[in-house]
Amino acid sequence: MGKHEYSRICRRCQNQWFVPAAIAEAKPRKQAKAVGWLTPIIGGARQKLRAEAAMIDTQNQELARTQQCPHCGSSAYDQKKVSI
């Protein structure tokens, strides 16, 4: 199958927006909490964990933003896959 994305239509205001498949199909990610607490973290390891946490937070914010209508903010929508 070729490349695709998702067309979402708000049930409240009928606004249509498009979401890339990689984002629409992604699931929220969780941070590993125990990694940093059980072992001492210094220097580069601490920076790496902070960078990973920031990346996960950014991805989760993007997922949340695409799950709401950009026009009215409703989270109720119909979705269908469209080829691009």
C-alpha positions, -999 to +999 in steps of 0.1 A: +000+000+000+012+035-008+016+064+016-015+075+034-028+099+060-060+103+079-088+127+072-107+137+104-140+154+104-153+170+136-187+157+147-195+191+163-186+217+136-178+195+106-143+210+102-119+187+084-082+183+091-055+159+081-031+139+103+000+120+090-003+083+095+028+081+117+011+105+142-025+091+139-013+055+145+011+063+173+004+055+209+014+078+238+047+068+252+057+064+289+090+073+305+109+046+324+108+059+360+131+033+377+161+038+355+172+070+370+163+062+406+181+030+411+215+039+398+235+071+402+234+091+370+261+115+362+271+137+333+262+124+299+238+097+312+217+124+329+216+146+298+206+116+277+177+107+300+165+144+301+167+145+263+146+113+260+121+126+285+117+158+265+113+139+232+086+117+247+068+148+262+069+165+228+055+135+210+027+131+235+018+168+232+017+164+193-006+133+197-029+152+221-031+182+197-041+161+167-069+144+186-088+177+189-105+197+162-083+227+155-114+249+150-136+241+180-115+219+203-139+189+203-123+155+206-153+138+188-144+131+152-148+106+124-117+093+107-109+077+074-076+067+058-068+085+025-040+079+000-015+107-007 
